[in-house]
Amino acid sequence: MSIKLRELIRSIRACKTAAEERAVIARECALIRTAFKEEDNQFRHRNVAKLLFIHMMGYPTHFGQMECLKLIASSKFPEKRVGYLGLTQLLDEHTEVLMLVTNSVKNDMSHDNQYINGLALCALGNIANAEMCRALAREVEKMMSSTNPYIKKKAALCAMRIVRKVEEIEDKFNGRVASLLEDRNHGVLISGCSLLTTLLEINPDYIPEFRRHIHTLVRCLRNMVTSGYANAAEYDIAGITDPFLQAKILRLLRLLGTGSVDASDEMNDILAQVATNTEGTKNTGNAILYECVLTIMSIEAESGLRVLGINILGRFLQSRDNNIRYVALATLQRVVNVDLKAVQRHRATIIDCLKDSDVSIRKRALEVAYALINEENIKNMSKELLNYLLVAETDFKEDLCSRICLAVERYAPNRRWQIDTLIKVMSLGGNFVKDDQREKFCRVVASTPELHSYTVIKLYFNMKESLVQEALVNVGVWCIGEFGDHLVSGRAIGPDNQPIRVSPAEVVDILQDVAKKPPNPEKAHATQCLVASALVKLVTRCPSEVDRIRKTLRRFESSLNTDLQQRSCEFLELLEREWDGSRAGILDRMPVPEGDIGGGDSRAIGDSSIDEVHKSSGPAPINGGGGGGGGGGNDLLDLTDLLDGPSTTPSAAPAPTQMAAPVGGGGGGDLLDLLGGGGGAPAAAAPAVSAGASDLGLLGDIFGGSPAPAAAPAGAVEAPPMIAFEKAGLRVTFHPKKEADGSSTILAKFRNDLDAPMTNFVFEVAVPKFVRLTVHPATGQVLPPHIDAVTQTLSCLNSTNGEKGLLMKLRIGYVVNGQPVQEMGQVAGFPPGY
């Protein structure tokens, strides 16, 4: 004979080892099997109860399933109760023997004893499969009409199971919902709300049909919120009348009010009452307020009610309970798109949550803060996030950097601000910026030629301060290699109105420092590969440092890393004499992908100065442009006065004339004053966006397919070409065209008649102050030998309407055979009206 359940529990608890416990369980299971075989009816319910405990401990008990069915068929209530309990625990809806109990359940549902009815309904509601639901649906429907609340509420919950399992009879209980919702018993009410919620979730098409019950639900909720409910003292929890029923009703109202203005109007008043009358000092009240806020934000509520709901979440954020704060942040993230302005009022509190000691709250607060960012507050929010980046924990910085980069990419007001902010991110948390964000930064820089000079100078000085941030070093090395000519040109002016001078030796020094001590030793070879690529590109940009570059590459040649070794060998081969003719084109700037060009043009550039480059009268790009002295803010000087020319229009020339470029002498001095002297006005200049021969993928082709200006509108008149400058193998030809709107477009073509390429080519133009000049980017910075592949477009607008003729002064700079050359010139003789 087996022992009692209490004794079994005591003996199991006394076991000191798992093996000892298994031995006790095995011995008892053997005794139970023997009792089952002997048909011991007297202790069958005790044995099944012990099997339930053994099942809870994780041991197999399938051999007792049939005994549960025998107990259910018993006429004694204690045995029937244990049998149903065993049925729900030892069997599931997929057990084959479950169909054998269908008839017993049906009989018990029609029993005179309400508790036996309850046992049958509970078992059906927990483990019934589709076949049992179809067979017993009629009985359940009848029991929903019972006047006994105990049976009625259990039948409603059982109906939920049937609705979920059998789709074709989901409408069988629709007619019984009204009586459930109008019952005064809280148990029946909460069961009715659960059944209706299930029906609406399974089939949303029923929502319009059941909106007629909104008035009943509102009345019930109002009674609980204001005057209490009849016989509701037993449901009071922490001063709240039946919070479980209130939460169920609020969830149901949420479904009924979604997408309906009329239905939402019926709920507005009661929702406002719940939101204002419910105390939020305890969890019970907070639960009701939470459900109320979700309902307010889900329906078509009034704007004032939505503000009230978001203010409740704001109070949650100030709670000391981390669970409540987490719930508030999670809810704010869901509703931020519903009423962004109301959520913005709590922005400071949300930002404070970023400093919470709980990592889950910090992560949730970051997601909400990111959702709050838009075009209007991007600057303030980025500042807050950058401040937090300074003190954020290491394991949190990667996610934070990623969020900032994504927000800046999406909402940046202009390219200048975007580049500035990304550089700050990389300066503060560069070791946590992902590779794809670094690539995007390089694409933004490459597709914005107006900011090449600004970006490379800023990155250079940031790298001089610190070389410990990996992302900053990587993008800095890349930019120095691509745009190093802007760094050493000396044309940029700092905040003190003094030129920013960086020698080629300093540029190579910083690259060597990076190669010697990479920011991340684990990725040292990748950083050194970037340094090698940058060094070889500096061969054409800093020709005086070729020997140092060659020595550094030779050290890389013996690296154990095969990629770095191969690159170095190839780069050293490229420095041999047989590559002199094509080296400049090979080492030209990397072309910008076509997909990035549209993105670069679709957003404003912003202020392209570093407080260092003077602005011309037109929107001429400044990278590599001429910088003047302290008088950069003044208008351009009148060139007719400088040239001692007449103030009226010069006589028309019958044919285009060539203006010889002065060599030394006064003309050069005048232009020196104008373009780079102490008190002159600035010159409009636009360096090349890309360079190289046509077969190397010019950025000029990417930006427009052809360097020629767009097709002339009706009325445009094109003048014959004129040679503007010719000296030392360089010829500049102007192709002027008068537009219909009175402006002039001049296409300048540059031809190199030498056998060696001209690199670092910069073409600068100054005009009288009565002319508005726009200099568009050149199609290249390298002039290949014996070809005029590089062009540049000038747009002019003469404010005197032709009373004064167009005059230009030129300054041209380039490097040929490693020697820098700078030439001056002046151009007159434009056709009348220009």
Order of alpha helices (4+ residues) and beta strands (2+ residues): alpha-alpha-alpha-alpha-alpha-alpha-alpha-alpha-alpha-alpha-alpha-alpha-alpha-beta-beta-alpha-alpha-alpha-alpha-alpha-alpha-alpha-alpha-alpha-alpha-alpha-alpha-alpha-alpha-alpha-alpha-alpha-alpha-alpha-alpha-alpha-alpha-beta-alpha-beta-beta-beta-beta-beta-beta-beta-beta-beta
